[in-house]
Amino acid sequence: MCVVLFLSLLLFQSAQPSTPKADPRPSIEAENAAKLQQVRRIYVDSFGDTTEARQLQAMVINALTESKKFIITEREHNADAVLRGTGLEKTSQELHASGESTAVGAAAAGRSGSISGSIVNGNGSISGSSAGAAIARSMAAEDSQTATETVNDARVAVRLVSPDGDVIWATTKESKGAKYKGASADVAAQVVKQLLWDFEKAVKATESSKSSN
């Protein structure tokens, strides 16, 4: 009897659906956030060999330095992370044209005439008169303007790589310039602004996780 009950219990347990075990590892987002908040020193790698790429790299370095949030190092082995990416800046010409035209015309014409006469005893006279007038006027005005505008377009795609080779942060930005900045300076400022925002977000997420535990 006991053997039958034991076998029945085993069959019942095997028939029950197994509950999947929770993954003890942190999520990829949480792991990247933890690595990102540890970054203090950044090495900015080359963005390319062109003059425009080197200019974009210099602008990113300046923007990172001005943020006073990170230490920019010239020695890659001293860095907590390496900022790598590619940059492109191009200049193009845009033609803008506009035109207006006005035309005015007028015409007038008039004519009148009369004739009269009389005959008495074989003698007669005939008189007549006629008058005419014509007026024509025309006026045309045309105004057209053309202007050429130089447009600078800068684009950059960057990624922050940890010493173990993991990409812990990435972004892509583009700009045609701002009110007081050129395209290169503006796109560099956008990259650093996004990095600072994501960095603060990672710090807050980690602090929230610690407090909940």
C-alpha positions as CSV (number, residue, x, y, z in Angstrom):
1,M,0.0,0.0,0.0
2,C,2.8,2.4,0.9
3,V,4.6,1.6,-2.3
4,V,1.5,2.4,-4.3
5,L,1.1,5.8,-2.5
6,F,4.7,6.6,-3.1
7,L,4.5,5.8,-6.8
8,S,1.3,7.9,-7.1
9,L,3.0,10.8,-5.4
10,L,5.9,10.6,-7.8
11,L,3.6,10.5,-10.8
12,F,1.7,13.6,-9.5
13,Q,4.8,15.6,-9.0
14,S,6.2,14.8,-12.4
15,A,2.9,15.8,-14.0
16,Q,3.0,19.3,-12.4
17,P,4.5,22.0,-14.6
18,S,7.9,23.1,-13.5
19,T,8.4,26.7,-12.5
20,P,11.2,28.4,-14.4
21,K,14.0,29.6,-12.2
22,A,14.6,33.3,-12.2
23,D,17.9,34.4,-13.8
24,P,20.1,35.6,-10.9
25,R,22.1,37.7,-13.3
26,P,21.3,41.4,-13.6
27,S,19.7,42.6,-16.9
28,I,22.0,43.9,-19.6
29,E,20.7,47.4,-19.1
30,A,21.4,47.2,-15.3
31,E,24.9,45.8,-16.0
32,N,25.7,48.5,-18.5
33,A,24.4,51.2,-16.1
34,A,26.6,49.8,-13.3
35,K,29.7,50.0,-15.6
36,L,28.8,53.4,-16.9
37,Q,28.5,55.0,-13.4
38,Q,32.0,53.8,-12.6
39,V,33.5,55.8,-15.5
40,R,35.7,58.7,-14.4
41,R,38.5,58.8,-16.9
42,I,37.8,58.8,-20.6
43,Y,40.2,58.4,-23.5
44,V,38.8,59.8,-26.8
45,D,40.0,57.7,-29.7
46,S,40.4,59.0,-33.3
47,F,37.2,59.7,-35.3
48,G,39.0,59.4,-38.6
49,D,41.9,60.7,-40.7
50,T,40.1,63.6,-42.4
51,T,40.3,67.2,-41.3
52,E,36.6,67.2,-40.5
53,A,36.8,64.1,-38.4
54,R,39.8,65.4,-36.4
55,Q,37.9,68.6,-35.8
56,L,34.8,66.7,-34.5
57,Q,37.1,64.7,-32.2
58,A,38.6,68.0,-30.8
59,M,35.1,69.4,-30.3
60,V,34.0,66.3,-28.3
61,I,37.1,66.5,-26.1
62,N,36.5,70.2,-25.4
63,A,32.8,69.6,-24.6
64,L,33.7,66.7,-22.2
65,T,36.3,68.8,-20.5
66,E,34.0,71.7,-20.1
67,S,31.4,69.4,-18.5
68,K,33.8,68.9,-15.5
69,K,32.2,65.5,-15.0
70,F,35.0,63.4,-16.5
71,I,38.8,63.5,-16.6
72,I,40.0,63.3,-20.2
73,T,43.3,61.4,-20.5
74,E,45.7,61.0,-23.4
75,R,46.8,57.6,-22.2
76,E,44.4,54.8,-23.1
77,H,45.6,52.4,-20.5
78,N,44.7,54.9,-17.8
79,A,41.1,55.3,-18.9
80,D,38.1,53.7,-17.3
81,A,36.5,53.7,-20.8
82,V,37.4,54.6,-24.4
83,L,35.1,56.8,-26.5
84,R,35.3,55.6,-30.1
85,G,33.3,56.7,-33.1
86,T,33.2,58.2,-36.6
87,G,32.5,61.7,-37.6
88,L,31.5,63.5,-40.8
89,E,31.0,67.1,-41.7
90,K,30.1,68.3,-45.2
91,T,29.4,71.7,-46.7
92,S,26.7,72.3,-49.3
93,Q,25.1,75.2,-51.1
94,E,21.4,75.9,-51.1
95,L,19.9,78.2,-53.7
96,H,16.9,80.2,-52.6
97,A,14.9,82.2,-55.3
98,S,11.8,84.4,-55.0
99,G,10.0,86.7,-57.5
100,E,7.1,89.0,-57.8
101,S,5.6,90.7,-60.9
102,T,2.9,93.3,-61.4
103,A,1.2,94.4,-64.7
104,V,-1.3,97.2,-65.2
105,G,-2.9,98.1,-68.5
106,A,-5.6,100.6,-69.6
107,A,-7.1,101.5,-73.0
108,A,-9.8,104.0,-74.0
109,A,-11.1,105.1,-77.4
110,G,-13.9,107.5,-78.5
111,R,-15.2,109.0,-81.7
112,S,-18.2,111.2,-82.6
113,G,-19.4,112.9,-85.9
114,S,-22.2,115.0,-87.4
115,I,-23.3,116.2,-90.8
116,S,-25.9,118.8,-91.8
117,G,-26.9,120.6,-95.0
118,S,-29.6,122.5,-96.8
119,I,-30.5,123.1,-100.5
120,V,-32.6,126.2,-101.5
121,N,-33.4,127.0,-105.2
122,G,-30.7,124.8,-106.5
123,N,-28.1,126.2,-104.1
124,G,-27.1,124.4,-101.0
125,S,-24.4,123.9,-98.5
126,I,-23.3,120.9,-96.5
127,S,-21.2,121.0,-93.4
128,G,-20.0,118.3,-91.1
129,S,-17.7,117.7,-88.2
130,S,-16.0,114.7,-86.6
131,A,-13.9,114.1,-83.5
132,G,-12.0,111.2,-82.1
133,A,-9.7,110.3,-79.2
134,A,-7.7,107.2,-78.2
135,I,-5.6,106.6,-75.0
136,A,-3.6,103.5,-74.2
137,R,-1.3,102.9,-71.1
138,S,0.6,99.9,-69.9
139,M,3.0,99.3,-67.0
140,A,4.8,96.2,-65.9
141,A,7.1,95.7,-62.9
142,E,9.1,92.5,-62.0
143,D,11.1,91.9,-58.9
144,S,13.2,88.7,-58.4
145,Q,15.8,87.8,-55.8
146,T,18.2,84.9,-55.6
147,A,20.4,84.0,-52.6
148,T,22.9,81.2,-52.0
149,E,23.3,79.9,-48.5
150,T,26.2,77.8,-47.2
151,V,25.0,74.9,-45.0
152,N,27.3,72.8,-42.8
153,D,26.0,69.4,-41.8
154,A,27.8,67.4,-39.0
155,R,27.1,63.8,-38.0
156,V,28.8,61.7,-35.4
157,A,28.2,58.1,-34.1
158,V,30.1,57.3,-30.9
159,R,30.3,54.4,-28.4
160,L,31.8,54.1,-25.0
161,V,33.8,50.9,-24.5
162,S,34.9,49.4,-21.2
163,P,38.4,47.9,-20.7
164,D,37.0,44.4,-21.2
165,G,35.7,45.4,-24.6
166,D,32.0,45.8,-23.8
167,V,30.1,48.6,-25.4
168,I,28.3,50.2,-22.4
169,W,26.9,53.3,-24.1
170,A,26.3,54.6,-27.6
171,T,24.6,57.4,-29.4
172,T,24.3,59.1,-32.8
173,K,23.8,62.8,-33.3
174,E,23.6,65.2,-36.2
175,S,23.4,69.0,-36.5
176,K,23.3,71.8,-39.1
177,G,24.5,74.3,-36.5
178,A,22.9,76.3,-33.7
179,K,22.3,80.0,-33.1
180,Y,25.7,80.6,-31.6
181,K,27.5,77.4,-32.6
182,G,28.7,75.8,-35.8
183,A,27.7,72.3,-36.8
184,S,30.8,70.6,-35.3
185,A,30.5,72.3,-31.9
186,D,26.8,71.8,-31.7
187,V,26.9,68.0,-32.5
188,A,29.7,67.6,-30.0
189,A,27.6,69.4,-27.3
190,Q,24.7,67.1,-28.1
191,V,26.9,64.0,-27.6
192,V,28.1,65.1,-24.2
193,K,24.7,66.2,-23.1
194,Q,23.3,62.8,-23.9
195,L,26.2,61.1,-22.1
196,L,25.7,63.2,-19.0
197,W,22.0,62.5,-19.0
198,D,22.5,58.8,-19.3
199,F,25.2,58.8,-16.7
200,E,23.0,60.5,-14.1
201,K,20.2,58.1,-15.0
202,A,22.5,55.2,-14.3
203,V,23.6,56.6,-11.0
204,K,20.0,57.1,-9.9
205,A,19.0,53.6,-11.0
206,T,21.8,52.1,-8.9
207,E,21.0,54.2,-5.9
208,S,17.4,53.2,-6.2
209,S,18.3,49.5,-6.4
210,K,20.5,49.7,-3.3
211,S,17.8,51.5,-1.3
212,S,15.2,48.9,-2.2
213,N,17.4,46.1,-1.1
